[in-house]
């Protein structure tokens, strides 16, 4: 069984692309409470690389979408999502209220699950799915 300390030291860092990465960074900070720790813009105003943090150990990297060796497309380009980000937050209700106030499109409203979690799923302005709640895989729910 994984402990809470092991979950907090994860080394998986999702990376995502956005058509308008500067606007996405601003929105993710405002709506979901991420912190833009590092942003490396290109000369044309796009983003070469950015690192955003949630809490002490949650990280996501992002860049502007471009045609390159990765051939990454945004959900907006595809008309569908192919993945999502799930993140632990201490206060699901407060996080939900913040995201809703920022205009996040709710895919699953805030609710309790049959496995003891409380959370929600939202879609960001470019179609990426984000789930937030008090669930941590591999860590038993606290009573």
Secondary structure as a PSIPRED ss2 file (coil, helix, strand):
# PSIPRED VFORMAT (PSIPRED V4.0)

   1 X C   1.000  0.000  0.000
   2 X C   1.000  0.000  0.000
   3 X C   1.000  0.000  0.000
   4 X H   0.000  1.000  0.000
   5 X H   0.000  1.000  0.000
   6 X H   0.000  1.000  0.000
   7 X H   0.000  1.000  0.000
   8 X H   0.000  1.000  0.000
   9 X C   1.000  0.000  0.000
  10 X C   1.000  0.000  0.000
  11 X C   1.000  0.000  0.000
  12 X C   1.000  0.000  0.000
  13 X C   1.000  0.000  0.000
  14 X E   0.000  0.000  1.000
  15 X E   0.000  0.000  1.000
  16 X E   0.000  0.000  1.000
  17 X E   0.000  0.000  1.000
  18 X E   0.000  0.000  1.000
  19 X C   1.000  0.000  0.000
  20 X C   1.000  0.000  0.000
  21 X H   0.000  1.000  0.000
  22 X H   0.000  1.000  0.000
  23 X H   0.000  1.000  0.000
  24 X H   0.000  1.000  0.000
  25 X H   0.000  1.000  0.000
  26 X H   0.000  1.000  0.000
  27 X H   0.000  1.000  0.000
  28 X H   0.000  1.000  0.000
  29 X H   0.000  1.000  0.000
  30 X H   0.000  1.000  0.000
  31 X H   0.000  1.000  0.000
  32 X H   0.000  1.000  0.000
  33 X C   1.000  0.000  0.000
  34 X C   1.000  0.000  0.000
  35 X E   0.000  0.000  1.000
  36 X E   0.000  0.000  1.000
  37 X E   0.000  0.000  1.000
  38 X E   0.000  0.000  1.000
  39 X E   0.000  0.000  1.000
  40 X E   0.000  0.000  1.000
  41 X E   0.000  0.000  1.000
  42 X C   1.000  0.000  0.000
  43 X C   1.000  0.000  0.000
  44 X C   1.000  0.000  0.000
  45 X C   1.000  0.000  0.000
  46 X C   1.000  0.000  0.000
  47 X E   0.000  0.000  1.000
  48 X E   0.000  0.000  1.000
  49 X E   0.000  0.000  1.000
  50 X E   0.000  0.000  1.000
  51 X E   0.000  0.000  1.000
  52 X E   0.000  0.000  1.000
  53 X E   0.000  0.000  1.000
  54 X E   0.000  0.000  1.000
  55 X C   1.000  0.000  0.000
  56 X C   1.000  0.000  0.000
  57 X C   1.000  0.000  0.000
  58 X E   0.000  0.000  1.000
  59 X E   0.000  0.000  1.000
  60 X E   0.000  0.000  1.000
  61 X E   0.000  0.000  1.000
  62 X E   0.000  0.000  1.000
  63 X E   0.000  0.000  1.000
  64 X E   0.000  0.000  1.000
  65 X C   1.000  0.000  0.000
  66 X C   1.000  0.000  0.000
  67 X C   1.000  0.000  0.000
  68 X C   1.000  0.000  0.000
  69 X C   1.000  0.000  0.000
  70 X C   1.000  0.000  0.000
  71 X C   1.000  0.000  0.000
  72 X C   1.000  0.000  0.000
  73 X C   1.000  0.000  0.000
  74 X C   1.000  0.000  0.000
  75 X H   0.000  1.000  0.000
  76 X H   0.000  1.000  0.000
  77 X H   0.000  1.000  0.000
  78 X H   0.000  1.000  0.000
  79 X C   1.000  0.000  0.000
  80 X C   1.000  0.000  0.000
  81 X C   1.000  0.000  0.000
  82 X C   1.000  0.000  0.000
  83 X C   1.000  0.000  0.000
  84 X E   0.000  0.000  1.000
  85 X E   0.000  0.000  1.000
  86 X E   0.000  0.000  1.000
  87 X E   0.000  0.000  1.000
  88 X E   0.000  0.000  1.000
  89 X C   1.000  0.000  0.000
  90 X C   1.000  0.000  0.000
  91 X C   1.000  0.000  0.000
  92 X H   0.000  1.000  0.000
  93 X H   0.000  1.000  0.000
  94 X H   0.000  1.000  0.000
  95 X H   0.000  1.000  0.000
  96 X H   0.000  1.000  0.000
  97 X H   0.000  1.000  0.000
  98 X H   0.000  1.000  0.000
  99 X H   0.000  1.000  0.000
 100 X H   0.000  1.000  0.000
 101 X H   0.000  1.000  0.000
 102 X C   1.000  0.000  0.000
 103 X C   1.000  0.000  0.000
 104 X C   1.000  0.000  0.000
 105 X E   0.000  0.000  1.000
 106 X E   0.000  0.000  1.000
 107 X E   0.000  0.000  1.000
 108 X E   0.000  0.000  1.000
 109 X E   0.000  0.000  1.000
 110 X E   0.000  0.000  1.000
 111 X E   0.000  0.000  1.000
 112 X E   0.000  0.000  1.000
 113 X C   1.000  0.000  0.000
 114 X C   1.000  0.000  0.000
 115 X C   1.000  0.000  0.000
 116 X C   1.000  0.000  0.000
 117 X C   1.000  0.000  0.000
 118 X E   0.000  0.000  1.000
 119 X E   0.000  0.000  1.000
 120 X E   0.000  0.000  1.000
 121 X E   0.000  0.000  1.000
 122 X E   0.000  0.000  1.000
 123 X E   0.000  0.000  1.000
 124 X C   1.000  0.000  0.000
 125 X C   1.000  0.000  0.000
 126 X C   1.000  0.000  0.000
 127 X C   1.000  0.000  0.000
 128 X C   1.000  0.000  0.000
 129 X E   0.000  0.000  1.000
 130 X E   0.000  0.000  1.000
 131 X E   0.000  0.000  1.000
 132 X E   0.000  0.000  1.000
 133 X E   0.000  0.000  1.000
 134 X C   1.000  0.000  0.000
 135 X C   1.000  0.000  0.000
 136 X C   1.000  0.000  0.000
 137 X C   1.000  0.000  0.000
 138 X C   1.000  0.000  0.000
 139 X C   1.000  0.000  0.000
 140 X C   1.000  0.000  0.000
 141 X C   1.000  0.000  0.000
 142 X C   1.000  0.000  0.000
 143 X C   1.000  0.000  0.000
